[in-house]
Amino acid sequence: MLKRACFVTVVLALSACPKNVEVKAAERKAVRLLTNTPERETTRIAEKLEQLEADTDQERTPHVVARGETPILSAEGADVVLAGDEAGTQGFHVDNCILLEVISDDGKPFARAAVGYLNGLAEGKENIDLLGRRTFNFDANEVNLQAIIPEHGKFRVRATVLDIGGVGAVSDVFLIISPRGAKAADDLRSN
């Protein structure tokens, strides 16, 4: 009996020791973030985000063109980029910008940034970072969200398309999650 108790104690002690476990990289996943919304004149878009201010010589309060949100996701060991199709091969278009908000799985805001054609976006005295170049058109996988996505844990991404004058529109936009280094490995295989 004493021998068995010692054996059980040793097994429990060893199972409590940390192990070097290889973390499996996330599998590739495409999640629709925004659905194609055709051009509309800004003056015909009633909803505004009064708390935000765009750095522009046009109307400074942005109008809401479209909204989208992902389910709860995880991206440990993965890159997270934007594309215009599920395959991640087409670019996307936005007029003027997409406000991206990352929310942790407990509902708390984690980070936010804007993508598109604008000089800047602020809420009160807080400037919202801009990701990527200042343009209406983006290539597939050009915009990497790694700077605003949590390294560990689960999250969701909320997208709000904003317009600051003229017309507002957005094409389909997908969030592409793929294991880090997968694109480089694919590039090497195709050579």
C-alpha positions in Angstrom: 0.0 0.0 0.0 2.8 2.4 0.9 4.5 1.5 -2.4 1.3 2.4 -4.3 0.9 5.7 -2.4 4.5 6.7 -3.3 3.9 5.8 -7.0 0.7 7.9 -7.1 2.5 10.8 -5.4 5.4 10.6 -7.9 3.0 10.5 -10.9 1.0 13.5 -9.6 4.2 15.4 -9.0 5.5 14.8 -12.5 2.2 15.6 -14.1 2.3 19.0 -12.3 5.7 19.9 -13.8 5.7 22.2 -16.7 6.3 20.6 -20.1 7.7 21.9 -23.3 4.6 21.6 -25.4 4.6 22.7 -28.9 1.8 25.1 -29.5 0.0 24.2 -32.7 -0.3 27.1 -35.0 -3.8 28.2 -35.9 -5.3 26.7 -39.0 -6.2 29.0 -41.9 -9.6 30.6 -41.5 -11.5 33.3 -43.5 -14.2 35.2 -41.7 -16.4 37.8 -43.4 -16.0 41.1 -41.7 -18.0 43.4 -44.0 -20.4 42.9 -46.9 -20.3 44.9 -50.1 -22.2 48.2 -49.6 -22.6 50.2 -52.8 -21.8 54.0 -53.0 -24.3 56.4 -51.3 -24.0 60.1 -51.1 -22.8 61.2 -47.6 -25.8 63.6 -47.2 -28.2 60.5 -47.5 -26.5 58.7 -44.7 -28.3 59.7 -41.5 -26.2 57.8 -38.8 -23.2 59.6 -37.5 -20.6 58.9 -34.9 -20.7 62.2 -33.0 -17.9 61.2 -30.6 -15.4 60.9 -33.4 -13.7 63.6 -35.3 -12.0 63.2 -38.7 -8.9 65.3 -39.6 -10.3 66.8 -42.8 -11.3 70.0 -44.5 -14.7 68.4 -45.3 -17.3 67.4 -42.7 -15.4 66.4 -39.6 -18.1 64.1 -38.1 -18.1 60.7 -39.8 -21.2 59.1 -41.2 -21.7 55.3 -40.7 -21.8 53.5 -44.1 -21.8 49.9 -42.8 -21.0 47.7 -39.8 -19.7 44.2 -39.3 -18.4 42.0 -36.5 -16.7 38.6 -36.3 -17.6 35.8 -33.9 -15.1 35.1 -31.1 -11.7 34.1 -32.6 -8.2 33.0 -31.6 -5.1 33.9 -33.5 -2.2 32.4 -31.4 0.7 31.6 -33.7 -1.1 33.2 -36.7 -1.1 36.3 -38.9 -4.3 38.3 -39.3 -4.8 40.3 -42.5 -7.6 41.8 -44.5 -8.6 40.7 -48.0 -11.5 41.2 -50.4 -12.4 37.5 -50.8 -12.4 34.3 -48.8 -9.4 32.9 -50.6 -7.3 36.0 -49.6 -6.4 36.7 -53.3 -8.4 39.9 -54.0 -8.0 43.4 -52.6 -10.7 45.6 -51.1 -12.0 49.1 -51.5 -13.3 51.5 -48.8 -14.5 55.1 -49.0 -13.4 56.7 -46.6 -12.2 54.3 -43.8 -12.9 51.3 -41.6 -12.7 51.8 -37.9 -11.5 48.4 -36.5 -12.2 47.7 -32.8 -10.7 44.6 -31.1 -12.8 43.4 -28.1 -11.5 40.7 -25.8 -13.8 37.7 -25.1 -14.9 39.3 -21.8 -16.3 42.3 -23.7 -13.6 44.7 -22.8 -12.0 47.0 -25.6 -8.5 45.8 -26.4 -7.3 48.1 -29.2 -8.5 50.0 -32.2 -7.2 51.4 -35.5 -8.4 52.9 -38.8 -7.7 51.8 -42.3 -8.4 53.9 -45.4 -8.2 57.4 -46.9 -8.0 59.9 -44.1 -5.5 62.1 -42.4 -6.5 61.1 -38.9 -9.3 60.1 -36.6 -9.8 61.0 -33.0 -12.1 60.5 -30.1 -11.7 63.5 -27.8 -8.0 63.9 -27.2 -7.2 60.3 -28.1 -5.9 59.8 -31.6 -6.8 56.5 -33.3 -3.8 54.9 -35.0 -3.9 54.4 -38.8 -2.9 51.0 -40.2 -1.4 50.9 -43.7 -1.1 53.5 -46.3 -3.6 56.3 -46.9 -5.7 55.0 -49.9 -9.2 53.9 -51.0 -7.9 50.6 -52.5 -5.9 47.9 -50.7 -4.2 44.8 -52.1 -5.1 41.4 -50.6 -3.2 40.8 -47.3 -1.7 44.3 -47.4 -3.2 45.3 -44.1 -1.8 43.2 -41.2 -3.8 43.5 -37.9 -1.0 42.0 -35.8 -0.4 45.3 -34.0 -4.0 45.4 -32.6 -4.7 41.7 -32.1 -4.0 40.1 -28.7 -1.1 37.7 -28.8 -2.9 35.2 -26.5 -6.6 34.7 -25.8 -9.8 35.1 -27.7 -11.2 38.2 -29.3 -13.7 39.6 -31.8 -13.2 42.4 -34.4 -15.9 45.0 -34.9 -15.7 47.1 -38.1 -17.5 50.4 -38.8 -17.1 51.9 -42.2 -17.0 55.7 -42.0 -17.4 58.4 -44.6 -16.4 62.0 -44.3 -17.8 63.6 -47.5 -18.8 62.8 -51.0 -19.9 59.2 -51.2 -19.4 56.3 -48.8 -18.9 52.6 -49.9 -17.1 49.4 -49.0 -16.5 46.1 -50.9 -16.5 42.7 -49.2 -13.8 42.5 -46.6 -12.6 39.3 -45.0 -10.4 38.7 -42.0 -7.8 36.0 -43.0 -6.2 34.1 -40.1 -3.3 31.9 -41.2 -0.3 30.3 -39.4 2.7 32.6 -39.2 5.2 31.8 -42.0 2.5 30.0 -44.1 2.8 32.5 -46.9 6.6 32.4 -47.0 6.4 28.6 -47.1 3.9 28.7 -49.9 6.1 31.1 -51.8 9.1 28.8 -51.4 7.1 25.8 -52.6 5.9 27.6 -55.7 9.5 28.4 -56.8 
